[in-house]
Amino acid sequence: MSISSLNYIKKILITLFFFSVVSCHEKVVKNDKSVIERFEKQFYNSNKEQLNELKNKYPYFFPKSFPDSVWINRLNDPIQQEIFHEIQKNYQSVEFLEIELIKFFKKNIDIDANFIEPKIITVNTDVDYRNKIILADSLLLIGLDNYLGSNHPFYDGIPLYIKEDLTSSNILSDIAEQFAINIVPRTEYYTFLDKIIYYGKILHYKDFSLDIEDRFKIGYSDDKMKWANENEYFVWTYFIENNILFNPDNNLINQFINDGPFSRFYLEIDNDSSEMIGKYIGWQIVKSYMTNNDVSLTQMLKNSPSEIYNNSKYKPKK
């Protein structure tokens, strides 16, 4: 991937942050059928003469400070053409995604009657897997080049725990994650318990809004999902016995919350353990709370971590 391509993406992201400020003034109408706009298809199938039309249609992708030569060079760049070809090979149609997004948006309207469906655009991000999905107010960008399959040659050199999520099955979960971050309050984020329940809320929001396997909601392989389910009691006991729950140490985030090849107990089991196991435990606490209390999803999302923990009756089976 060329340095100029990376710089281009960084500049586009800056532009999008600006767009997120001004886009709130635009009115987005709820549709019975979501329509995904294929920007990458329009761009790479265009020529020099058609650029002005695209620039008028998508001004936020074409900063005025850049001359047309930047876009023409990108159109003719063999690397960009290869990425575009692979996107088209894997996503000739995105109808499957439109169908699922219609369901997802309806679920969000159930949560909030004032929910506004965003404008959805697919793009080429130069395999920027740290920004696979961008939600900027009323604009939702989907970087399809980040979902070509975990074994795709483009992903050579990317750690396994990252590239195993670069599949079409993870798109909906990644989209829901961005919406959840906007919905779930982060007012209490001090102790380890605060943090894992925050992520537990995000995962339970996915339970409500998505009809996908649990492993895709959290970003686990089959084996990692199995390990988490089978070792839930051990993990919980470890947290209790080591006085972790009410510990504010931010190092625990890297050990048990952030993505990685595994969680870090500093025991022999580490290499076999599931990453982000703290998120998994927070998820189970929230599930138990919802099972044992007559409370709506909206109210649960507002409730404090201590309220959820104290009334969850969470007790994993040995």
N, C-alpha and C positions, 0 to 999 in steps of 0.2 A: 504494500500500500504506500503510495507516494506521500511525502511530507506536505505537498500542496493540497492533496485531498484531505488530509487530517486538518490542516489549517482551515480549509473550506468549511468542514463540518463545525469546527469550533465557532467560526464566524456566524454560521447559520443558527447555532444554538443561542448565541448572543442576540441575534435578531429575533428569535422566538421569545426570549424573555421580554424584549420590548413589546412584542406583539401581545403577550399575555396581559400587559398593562392596558393597552388600548382596545383589545378585543371585547372587553366587557361592555362596550357601548353598542356592540352589534347584537341584533336580535336573531336568535336561532329558534326556528320553529320545530316542534316535535313532529316527526314523520311516522306514519304507519309502517313504512319500510325504510330502514337505514340504507343510505347509499354511500359506499366507500369510493372516494376519488383516488384514482391511480396516478399520482403525480409523476412517479418515476417512469411510468409507461408513456405518459404524455411528453415528458422532457426528452427521453432518449429516442423517441420516435419522431422528434421534431428536427428542424433544420434552422439555419441562421435566419431565414425569412419569417419563421413562425415564432421566434423568441419573443417578439413584442406582445403577441397575443397571450403567451404564457405569463409574461411579466405583469400584464394587466390583471390576469386572473389570479395569480399568486404573488402579489407584491412582496409579501413577507419572506419569500424565498430568494428575492433578487434585490439585495441592498443597492441603493442608487449610487453608492460610493464605488461600486465595482463596474468596470467597463464590460461591454458585451464579450470581449475577447476571453474573459474568465469562463463564461458559460460555454462559449464555442469550443474552447480547449477541453473543457470537461466532457462535452458531447463527443469529442474525437479521441478521448483518452482510452487506450485499449483496456486498461484495468477497469475503468468505469463501465465500459461496454461489456466486459466479462461478468462483472457483478450483476449488471442489468439482465444479461442473458440467463444467469442462474436464478434470479428472482422470477423471471417469466417462465422458466422451465418448471419451477416448483409452485408458482402461483399464477397460472394462466387465468384462473378464476378465484375470486375470494368470496363467492356466494355462501360458502359454509360459514365464513366469519360473519357475514352480514346477518345470517339467520340467528346465530348465537348472540350477536350484539343487540338485536331487536329484543330478545328475551332478557338480556342483561339490563338494558335501559328501562324496560317495563318494571323490573324488580326494583330499580332505583326510584322510579316514580312511586312505588308502594312505600318506600322509605320516606321520600320527600316529594310531595305533590308539586312542588315548584322546580323539580329537577329539570335541567335543560340539556337536551341531547346535543353533544358537540358535533362539529364538523369533523369528519373522519377522512384522513388522507394517508395513503401509503407512500413511503419514501425509501430512498437508498441512503444509508448512513455511513457507508464505508466500513461496515461491520463494527460499529461502535456499540458493543454489547453492554456498555455501561449506561447507554441511553437508548435502549431498545424501543421504549414507549415514552413519548413526551405528551403530557397533558397540560396545556397552557390555556386555562380558563375555558373558552368555547372551542378549542382546537385540540384534536387528538391525532397525533402522528404515530404511525406504526412503521418501524424500520424492518421491512420484510427480509432484508439481507441478514438479519440476526436470527432467522428461524428457518434455516435451510437443512436442518438435520444435524445431529451431534457429530456425525462422522464426515461432514463435508470438508473438503480440502481447504477451504477458506479458513477453517478454524484450527488448522494445525498449529501447535504451539500454545493454544489456549488451554489452561488447566481443565482436567476432566470434570471437576465439580461445577465449572461454569458452562462448558460446552454441552453437557448433558441436558441443559435446559434450553438449548438453542434449537427448539423444534416447534412445529406448528401447534402441538398440543399445549404449549406453554403461553401462547399469545393471549388467550382470554384471562388467564391468571395474572399475567403481567399488566394487562389493562386494568383489571379489578384492583390490583395493588395501588396503582396511581390514584384511582378514585377513592380508595379506602384512606389513603394518606390525607386526603382533603376532608374526609368525613369524620375520622376517628380523632377525638381531642387528644392532645399531647400535653395537657396541663400538669400532669403528675408523672414525672419521669426521673425519679431520683434513685430509688432502691432497685435491686435486681428484680424483685417482684413487680414493681411498677412497670418495668420495661417488658417483661415477658407477658404480662397481661395486656399491655398496649398491643403487642403483636398478636396475642390471642384474639383480641377484638378484630383486628384486620382479617385474620384467618376465618373467624366466624362470620364476618361480613361476606367473605367468599362462599362460605357454606350456604348462606341465604341467597346470594345473587348468581351463583354459578352452578351448573349441572355438569361437573367434571370430577374425575377421581381425586381423592384427597391428596395423593402424592404430587399432583400437579399444582395444587393450591399452595403447598409449602415449598415445592421445588426439590422433591426427592426422587431417586430411582426406586424401582421396586424393592431392591435389597435394603436401601436406607429406610424406606417406609416400614418394612418388616422389622428392622432392628429397633426403630423407635417404638413400635407397638409392643414388641416383646420385652423391651428393657425399660418401659415406663416406670415400673415400681423401683428398679435399681436407681434410675436417674433421680427420681423424687427423693428417695432415701438419701442419696448422696447430697442433694441440695440441703436437706434438713440437717443431716449429721455434720455438715461442714459450715452450717450457719450462713448459707449463701443468700437465702430469700430476702433478707432485709439489709443486705450489704450494698452500699452505694458505689463500690469500687468499679470504675469503668473498664478495668481490665477483664471483667467478667463478660463484657459485651463481645470481645474477641474470642473468648473461650467458648461461649455457649449461644450467642445470638447471631453474630455476623456469619455470612456464608464462608465456607472453606471446605477443605477436603474431609474434615471430621471435627467433632467437638473435642475439647482438650480437658480431660479429667487428670491428665498426667499419670495415667495407668496403662497397663498392657492392652486394654481394650480400645484405646484411642483410635488406632488405625481402622478398626471395624465399626466405630460409632457413627451415628448420623450427625451431620453438621446441623447447626442451628437448633440444637435440641431444646434450648430454652424457649424458643418460639413454639415448639411442639408442646411442651409442658404448659405454657400459657394458654394455648389453644384448648387443651384438655380441661383446664380449670374453668375457662369461659363456657365450654360446652356443658360441664357439670352444673355451673351456675344457672344456665338457661333451662336445664332439665329440672332443676330443683326449685325454681322460682317462677312465679307467674309475672313475667316482665317482657315487655316488647324489645325488639332489637334496638329501636331508637333510644329507648330508656337505658338499656344495657350499655350502649356506646357512651352515654353520658356519665354513667356511674363510676365511682372511684375504684381504683384497684383494690383497696382495702374492703370496700363493700362487696365486691365480687368475690374476693378470696374468702372472706369470713363467712359468706353465705353460700358458697359453692358446694359444700359437703364433698369436696374433692378427696378421693381416697383410691388411688390406683390399686388394682389387684396384684397380689404377689405372684 
